[in-house]
Amino acid sequence: MSHVSLVQSAHRIVIKIGSSLITDYGKGINHQAITSWVNQIAYLRQLGKQVVLVSSGAIAEGMARLGWEQRPKEVAKLQAAASIGQMGLVQAYEKAFSSHGLLSAQILLTHEELADRLRYINARSTLFTLLELGVVPIVNENDTVVTDEIRLGDNDTLGAVVTNLIEAEALIILTDQSGLYDSDPRKNPNARFIHHAMAGDTILEDMAGGSGSSVGTGGMITKVLAAKRAASTGAHTIIVSGQEPNVLCRLSAGEAIGTALEAQQNIRSARKQWLADHLRVKGKIVLDTGAIEAIVAAGKSLLPIGVIAVIGDFMRGDLVACVDEKGQEYARGLINYDASDARRILRQPTHKLADMLGGDIHNEEMIHRNNMVVLS
């Protein structure tokens, strides 16, 4: 498989844009460039693709507004720059997307938050809801509150985390380089360009060098490691120059641009392996025949009305098995309610859930189809 057919056929894509591109190497937000990328994203949306944008640039824009030429080392100054720069970054994207009649949404995440099970579920649910509403989520690391992530983190990694989170088929990393070379082309005129490789191949990490500018924190090594992480859930990664004219449109049309790092398993296999093998089942829910048919044959979410009984003690976000009355397992997934609430709402229609639980509900579904895997 090449990155040509991948982007052409991908339904859900994460696009990461680096700081040097967003801020014209630290001079301030490049509105012309943002307009160009947003125009292309709008085109992808017209093709029926879902797009999540991971944008760097908050700290760099804040530095430009403050007149700082060098990235400070003090965490408090970095956080201040991020809070200032985030204002301009969001305004620029909102203006550009609104010109196409598209709504955008700001999502600020930290790696620590995504390590927490409940926060992971909340972030995942929010992103899927935004995509279903036709909104373009703009994700950035919450640099105003994180500490270690500012010093050590990068948005290449965040792009991979978001790719894993929403099970995107492709991660496109737009950078100021044309792609990956077997050595630094700035130092070696004979450096060979890598058009295609397998994500996770250790030789790629040996090829990758350090950060290319003083504006951002990432370099080619972070992109290679991000591709490795994205591949863990079956996503392929493309590293390509954001300065290529109409790069996103050309990729979607099947043109070979940049470096394609291919995952070795598909999205479904990776997700199934994670749910089936790497998480411990904390309980069981017994389904009627109609619910089993809905999730197995029709690929639908599991609603409370189809649940006959709840077995065990589990928390919201835990992995539970979906079984019939004889105990045969048909599926498993991450449940939206703890055992106590699940028992209260079983056999109930969705319009009664809020009254029964005394307020707002987490989800209408007991288990959303995006958090479920049907077992063969």
Buried (B, 14 or more C-beta within 10 A) or exposed (E): EBBBEBBBEBEBBBBBBBBBBBBBBBEBBBEEBBBBBBBBBBBBBEEEBBBBBBBBBBBBBBBBBEEBEEBBEEBEBBBBBBBBBBEBBBEBBBBBBEEBEBEBBBBBBBBBBBEEBEBBBBBBBEBBEBBEEEBBBBBBBBBBBBBEBBEEBBBBBBBBBBBBBBBBBBBBBBBBBBBBBBBBBEEEEEBEEBBEBBBBBEEBEEBBBEBBBBBBBBBBBBBBBBBBBBBBBBBBBBBBBBBBEBBBBBBBEBBEBBBBBBBBBBBEEBBBBBBBEEBEBBBBBBBBEEBBBBBBEEEBBBBBBBBBBBBEEBBBBBBBBBBBEEEEEBBBBBBBBBBEBBEBBBEBEBEEBEEEBEEEBBBBBBBBBBBBBBBE
